Amino acid sequence: MTEQRVQRRLAAILAADVVGYSALMQRAEEATYAEFERLKRELIEPSLSRHDGRLIKTTGDGALAEFASPLAAVRCATEMQDHLAEGSGPFKLRIGLNLGDVIVGQDGDLYGDGINIAVRLEGIADPGGILMSEKVYSEVEGKLDVGFEDRGEQQLKNIAKPVRAYAVRAGASSALTERLSAAPPLPAKPSIAVLPFENMSGDPEQEYFADGMVEEITTALSRFKWLFVIARNSSFTYKGKAVNVKQVGHELGVRYILEGSVRKAAGKVRIAGQLIDAITGTHIWADRFERDLTDIFALQDDVALAVVSAVQPKMLQTEIATAARRRPENLTAYDFFLRSMQQYYLTTRESLAEAIKLAHRALELDPRFSSAAALAGDCHASNVALGYANNPEFDAKEAIRLARLALSLDDGDPDTLSRVAVVSACVVGDSEAEIEMADRAVALNPNSWRTWNNRGWVYTMAGLPEEAIRSFERAIRMSPLDPLLHMTFLGIGDALVGLRRFDEAIIVLKKALRQNPSFMPACRGLASAFAHLGRDAEAHAAAARVLEIDPTFTISGHIARVPKSAKMFIEGLRKAGLPE
């Protein structure tokens, strides 16, 4: 006989039970039965319908239901308890809530610990109260304007491991039912949900691969601290359902939705993805990736990296464009930060000065905004390194002050760590400490262009060009269309000049200029590389372009700003005819 495949799914379970039902039945059996039937008909079933719940079954004195979303389950439970608290009927309910994996029976009934835990929690809930497992709490905490009380770990009957439980604080639900029923507000920072990818292979066995792909992408995005990423458990409540992207964004309280599909055929797998603005319904990005189906786990890592490397920078660019359009009187600290980033990307003397002003405005509105402090410090350090500083000593001191402030506010943010490492490498020059910081930033988020790009600069200034090039190449892999790609190409070019690989350096530095035609450091690198190859006319033309962009440039001034510049690089500048 063919073994039947067990069907499972993740579900939010609500278990409700009438308090003191047996005693009520003893006193007035028929009236109690009739009252409970009315309760089911007029309260329980309509509430389930309003919150997209499914009634699994009713017992003599209770009901069991499932929901696609923990938020919907809590809202439904609150609505029912509020209704009973406001009325004069004889019944009070206890309600237990759990989020867990369940087995789906042929009759549509559900089985397993996901159900059992909800029932056991209901049994120890307060009369008229709601008691939920930690899994439910972790999904709804911060998304509902309601208080919770930590009841600690509970040893539930026939459940092997203790379950941490949380109760809706007494009296909190009645006053806040209306707000609970509303959709969660959008977070202050960019928010995204990665929906389950559709399995287009026609092979149920490929479900695990599609689900694993989504988990990898969700985990990778979660490493970016500037993003608000919906947990996998909530996203997967939409699995197997036809969804309206705007509705999903509304229900989960997110701005962006990433959805996709997986198709396997002839030893290959094709994965398509698209990023959608859930507010407007606009498609922001779409692409497809095809790989050989060999090592499944390596393939999942590879595709997750490809998707995140495309989606994360695209989201940031969209957020910057949105902030740039927002009316001045409505700007938040985050808006000022994004506007500062936009100026930082231009890498001119004027744009860095404006970026510093905007970053400081963000810090005025939010003094604990570590990313804004790190960005401001980076801008001051860039002024020194690029020769834009009217007072290099002041810029150097400000760079260090702001870098230390950023670390004191958040020393666990990879972007902040990597920025501070570069600032320190530029201004202080403690290679061992800076390399340690840069390496830690990459370990915290190996999917970030910024951590790898900044690591490259730290290793460049530490005199380790081979490792610097490896970091820069990894950065390009992370964000092949990044607005600051000219800086990455410059880093590779400078390292190649130091290694005497002048032909390669010229190719890369020309790429930097195609990204940013007025980028003087790239012209400077070209002048050095051409001079070393004896291509004097091209060297002199590049040197003339350096002086056209910055008439005050001198070799001695550059050495004073960047004392660790490679001797090979400086020698090339002299050969190109730049003033001493």
Buried (B, 14 or more C-beta within 10 A) or exposed (E): EEEEEEEBBBBBBBBBBBBEBEEBBEEEEEEBBEBBEEBBEEBBBBBBEEBBBBBBEBEEBBBBBBBBBBBBBBBBBBBBBBBBBEEEEBBBBBBBBBBBEBBBEEEEEBEBBBBBBBBBBBBBBBEBBBBBBBBBBBBBEEBBBBEBBEBEEBEBEEBEEEBBBBBBEEEBBEEBBEEBEEEBEBBEEBBBBBBBBBBBBEEEEBBEBBBBBBBBBBBBBBBBBBBBBBBBBBBBBBBEEEBEBBEBBBBBBBBBBBBBBBBBEEEEBBBBBBBBBBBEEEEBBEBEBEBEBEEEEEBBBBBBBBBBBBBBBBBBBBBBEBBEEEEEEEBBBBBBBBBBBBBBBBBBBEBBBBBBBBBBBBBEBBEEBBBBBBBBBBBBBBBBBBBBBEEBEEBBEBBBBBBBBBBEBBEEBBBBBBBBBBBBBBBBEEBEEBBBBBBBBBEBBBBBBBBBBBBBBBBBBBEBBEBBBBBBBBBBEBBEEBBBBBBBBBBBBBBBBBBEBBEBBBBBBBBBBEBBEEBBBBBBBBBBBBBBBEBEEBBBBBBBBBBEBBEEBBBEBBBEBBEEBBEBBBBBBEBBBBBE
